[in-house]
Amino acid sequence: MRALVLPHTGGPEVFRWEEVATPEPGAGEVRIKVCYCGVNWGDIQKRLGNYPDPIAYPAIIGLEVSGHVDTVGPGVRGVKIGAPVAAITGPRMLGGYAEYCVVPADYVINLSAGIDLKLAAAIPAASITAWHLLNTAYPLRRGETILIHAIGGAVGLMLTQIASAKGARVIGTVGSAGKAEGPLKLGAAHVIDRSRQDFVAEVMRLTDGRGVDLVIDSLGADILERSFDVLRYFGRLINIGEAAGDPHFNIRAKLYQRSTSMAGFEFLHARPGSAVWRRGIRAITEGLVMGKLTLPIEAILPLPEAGKAHELLASRTVSGKLLLEVS
């Protein structure tokens, strides 16, 4: 098969379009003929060599895919050959930047009628992460106020819709004014442009000095540190990434300012294949089919242009999802 191989860390130009061995599924695994692959910030981290988990190079990256089931390994049930599916690529790191990938059967999402393969490639990471953040990690309640950093990105847009449907008040931040329109259309009450406004001062003004109940932060750096200053007493902060850089501050001191709490979040800890995992999949897919949820596709590029997709995502001008067309 053909794949876009990352031989070592480096810039967007390091990818190599190569012929490699087609992976074979083992027990409990499924091989997918990939049609589309989502582009995520973690892909950029893996290319740069600063991903939190160790990566062995050369590597084929790509966290989420859509396509058709090509073959299944021993012991797989409930997955039909030829069926349209989406999937998380799983721990073997046989990623989606390739014509075929192998994933654990529990990581496969059988697609409902009405969900095309383009949209399906945006489900596994952004949508599932958003659902579990607001239902598993923190059961958001009606009347609460949530602050979402990077609200114009794929996870932020899905968080906005889920939080709004729960009856919560949504405040978001973006890095530039051009990314505010999408979240506002999808239910955000206020979007703060961090390039023009101090988000701490603005959030406290919007909440009459009380602060928010929950912060979802994917940026890290000093934004994570300052986010504690917008929490109400006993509020909660959940960090899901460090796109702006590693944070360096006294976390204990921040926690004690308002008796707040902080957690990290990894969506695979919601146990793929479990009842709660299936509940999240069902909620997302039904919401998409019924038109209650949407996830805008910003652009679709051919797989060999993954480097260009990485540059576009790193520019922080993307509002929605970037996809790579594989086959």
Summary of the structure (lengths in Angstrom):
residues: 327
radius of gyration: 19.6
end to end distance: 11.5
largest distance: 59.9
contacts: 1163
relative contact order: 0.15
helix: 33%
strand: 28%
